Amino acid sequence: MKEATVRQQVTVPLRFGDGYTTTARVMTFDGLVDGKEHLALGLGDWQRALTKCAAGGRPPLVRPHSECLTGDVFGSQRCDCGPQLREAVEKIADQGGFLLYLRQEGRGIGLYAKLDAYALQDSGLDTYEANVALGHGEDERDYSAAAQMLFALGADRIRLLSNNPDKADQLSDCGIDVAQQIPTGVHLSAANVRYLATKASHTAHTIELPLAE
């Protein structure tokens, strides 16, 4: 795999809508295979986490989070992306590690196509069927750049914060040692229950939905 390097890093104080605050070391990269502007946020004592891992201790906690403008920024309840992002930042800040913010909106199909897929979902298709109906793959995300970022950070052994088995498989195929996969919480709303159920049933996401009464 082509080697990427850290091109710049800067400290950014973060504040979320619920008042939670922390500080991130935000890093950019040269040499990423897809040419996109992905970011790594070093959270908590990430440097100590890397040192402990190198000495045989617990690996840093890492979440590759795919960009979701509607959920991350506008608080859309059609998905669970915004709450997952908020949860991940706090968990990683507590334990030391990285949030990789990956610019692959709509499972890699782009923002406009994602909204086109929403329109098809409103007519009855599920989240994967809608992507296919638009001529895309069910999930076009590629985590090769994420693996490059982790190697550049010295994080080739990680604990993966994700419900998605495909993330673990792709990172492992790229040479990242996924020592443990840790599921996120279940962020359920009336608007996203079908979306979450489809992820669990169709692509084996580790989401345990409450039983209907």
Solvent accessible surface area in square Angstrom, and as a share of the most:
residue,aa,sasa,rsa
1,M,124,0.55
2,K,127,0.54
3,E,140,0.63
4,A,5,0.04
5,T,69,0.40
6,V,50,0.29
7,R,142,0.52
8,Q,107,0.47
9,Q,73,0.32
10,V,83,0.47
11,T,70,0.41
12,V,53,0.31
13,P,107,0.67
14,L,35,0.18
15,R,180,0.66
16,F,45,0.19
17,G,92,0.89
18,D,101,0.52
19,G,33,0.31
20,Y,45,0.17
21,T,74,0.43
22,T,28,0.16
23,T,71,0.41
24,A,1,0.01
25,R,79,0.29
26,V,19,0.11
27,M,2,0.01
28,T,33,0.19
29,F,18,0.07
30,D,74,0.38
31,G,29,0.28
32,L,16,0.08
33,V,76,0.44
34,D,63,0.32
35,G,67,0.64
36,K,92,0.39
37,E,137,0.61
38,H,4,0.02
39,L,54,0.27
40,A,0,0.00
41,L,21,0.11
42,G,2,0.02
43,L,0,0.00
44,G,35,0.34
45,D,82,0.43
46,W,37,0.13
47,Q,114,0.51
48,R,144,0.53
49,A,10,0.08
50,L,33,0.16
51,T,93,0.54
52,K,81,0.34
53,C,20,0.12
54,A,95,0.73
55,A,91,0.70
56,G,66,0.64
57,G,28,0.27
58,R,124,0.45
59,P,8,0.05
60,P,1,0.00
61,L,1,0.01
62,V,0,0.00
63,R,12,0.04
64,P,0,0.00
65,H,2,0.01
66,S,14,0.09
67,E,32,0.15
68,C,8,0.05
69,L,62,0.31
70,T,22,0.13
71,G,2,0.02
72,D,32,0.16
73,V,98,0.56
74,F,147,0.61
75,G,50,0.48
76,S,30,0.19
77,Q,116,0.52
78,R,78,0.28
79,C,7,0.04
80,D,3,0.01
81,C,23,0.14
82,G,15,0.15
83,P,58,0.37
84,Q,11,0.05
85,L,27,0.13
86,R,53,0.19
87,E,27,0.12
88,A,0,0.00
89,V,2,0.01
90,E,75,0.34
91,K,69,0.29
92,I,0,0.00
93,A,19,0.15
94,D,119,0.62
95,Q,64,0.29
96,G,1,0.01
97,G,0,0.00
98,F,0,0.00
99,L,1,0.01
100,L,0,0.00
101,Y,37,0.14
102,L,3,0.01
103,R,93,0.34
104,Q,13,0.06
105,E,16,0.07
106,G,13,0.13
107,R,28,0.10
108,G,26,0.25
109,I,20,0.10
110,G,28,0.27
111,L,57,0.28
112,Y,181,0.69
113,A,17,0.14
114,K,17,0.07
115,L,78,0.39
116,D,76,0.39
117,A,2,0.02
118,Y,32,0.12
119,A,63,0.48
120,L,52,0.26
121,Q,31,0.14
122,D,105,0.54
123,S,90,0.58
124,G,45,0.43
125,L,57,0.28
126,D,24,0.13
127,T,10,0.06
128,Y,4,0.01
129,E,86,0.39
130,A,0,0.00
131,N,6,0.03
132,V,78,0.45
133,A,64,0.50
134,L,63,0.31
135,G,70,0.67
136,H,57,0.26
137,G,34,0.33
138,E,65,0.29
139,D,50,0.26
140,E,80,0.36
141,R,33,0.12
142,D,84,0.43
143,Y,1,0.00
144,S,26,0.17
145,A,3,0.03
146,A,1,0.01
147,A,0,0.00
148,Q,2,0.01
149,M,0,0.00
150,L,0,0.00
151,F,85,0.36
152,A,34,0.26
153,L,18,0.09
154,G,52,0.50
155,A,2,0.01
156,D,71,0.37
157,R,82,0.30
158,I,0,0.00
159,R,13,0.05
160,L,0,0.00
161,L,0,0.00
162,S,1,0.01
163,N,7,0.04
164,N,9,0.05
165,P,45,0.28
166,D,57,0.29
167,K,6,0.03
168,A,15,0.11
169,D,84,0.44
170,Q,42,0.19
171,L,0,0.00
172,S,56,0.36
173,D,126,0.65
174,C,30,0.18
175,G,49,0.48
176,I,4,0.02
177,D,70,0.36
178,V,32,0.18
179,A,47,0.37
180,Q,96,0.42
181,Q,60,0.27
182,I,39,0.20
183,P,67,0.42
184,T,10,0.06
185,G,30,0.29
186,V,62,0.36
187,H,49,0.22
188,L,76,0.38
189,S,26,0.17
190,A,104,0.81
191,A,62,0.48
192,N,3,0.02
193,V,71,0.41
194,R,121,0.44
195,Y,40,0.15
196,L,1,0.01
197,A,40,0.31
198,T,16,0.09
199,K,15,0.06
200,A,30,0.23
201,S,97,0.62
202,H,92,0.41
203,T,41,0.24
204,A,66,0.51
205,H,19,0.09
206,T,76,0.44
207,I,16,0.08
208,E,154,0.69
209,L,48,0.24
210,P,91,0.57
211,L,168,0.83
212,A,105,0.82
213,E,221,0.99
